[in-house]
Amino acid sequence: MIRILYRHASGALVQNLPVEQLASASRDTNAVVWVDLQGPTPEEQQQILENIFNFHPLAVEDAMNSVLLPKINDYRRYLYIVIHSIYHGVEMVDLISRELDIFLGPNFLITIHETAMSSIDGLLADKEHHNQEGISRGPALLLHEIMESQVDRISRLLDSFEAELEMLGDIIFQKGDISRESLLDDLLTAQSSALRLNRVLQPQRDLMHRLAQTDYSVIPAPARPYFADIHDHLNRMVGLVESMRELAHSTIEIYMALTNHRMNEVNSRMNEIMKLLTIISTIFLPLSFLAGVYGMNFQYMPELGWPWAYPLVWVAFVTIAGLMLRFFRQRGWL
């Protein structure tokens, strides 16, 4: 999908400028044009990037393929910039990144992304905003507004991510079954998300520093402090992400330690139960043997002589059991 916002030198705004008029509009150095390509086809990218704007083949190739890290290339006539925005994934603490390719020139801004981005959709739809702000201040400051909107949203996501990570830390100290796989999966996902955030935000912070400090021809000097402000925000976020990464790592270590401790407690209780059952079985083993042998084969015990001597058998049983219990207690088994 191709969306074009055009501001004439007179100040008139045209939304959804036809692609057929884009070539002539881009040649007007006093006008500003913003071309947004959402989920473009290779034919649409070739038409815009190669046929109309005649960008360098290497920049076009990068724009048509995925670039893992933020970057900036200076082609003198324009800048090619790659930044990444952060979004919630499917799982609770899963954060994913989406690429945004940017071509910034003296009178044009081209943004390329695969899926909808609220920071871009909101600006494109708000025509009144561009009468005083947005595209009316030039492509460089328009780019700043897009990046500032994304940074603000990332900041809110980080606050939510931190709260969810702290909630996972509270769960592992609650009583109950903490050995369920979903909790460990959430903790590992949180650690992976923190690493992904760190890998994206650090180079993006350095990129903003270059936009603020380097004398690029397409970025006017009055616009540089705005990018320096974004750099400050990203610098704070990088420190926050680093602390969250350490928190996720520490939470996993605590989870594993608590799980092992509780499993040891369970094993200890099971050992006590097994020991008690073993002692009971050991005590009754000789008694069962004697009762089985004489009870199954004789009407009365020949060693005792007479049936009235049977009470002595019970005394013998009790004595044997008592002696075995005393022996177990002396050995510390009971």
Secondary structure, 3 states (H helix, E strand, C coil): CEEEEEECCCCCEEECCCHHHHHHHHCCCCCEEEEEEECCCHHHHHHHHHHHCCCCHHHHHHHHCCCCCCEEEECCCCEEEEEEEEEECCCCCCEEEEEEEEEECCCEEEEEECCCCHHHHHHHHCCCHHHHCHHHHCHHHHHHHHHHHHHHHHHHHHHHHHHHHHHHHHHCCCCCCCCCHHHHHHHHHHHHHHHHHHHHHHHHHHHHHHHHHCCCCCCCHHHHHHHHHHHHHHHHHHHHHHHHHHHHHHHHHHHHHHHHHHHHHHHHHHHHHHHHHHHHHHHHHHHHHHHHHHHHHCCCCCCCCCHHHHHHHHHHHHHHHHHHHHHHHHCCCC
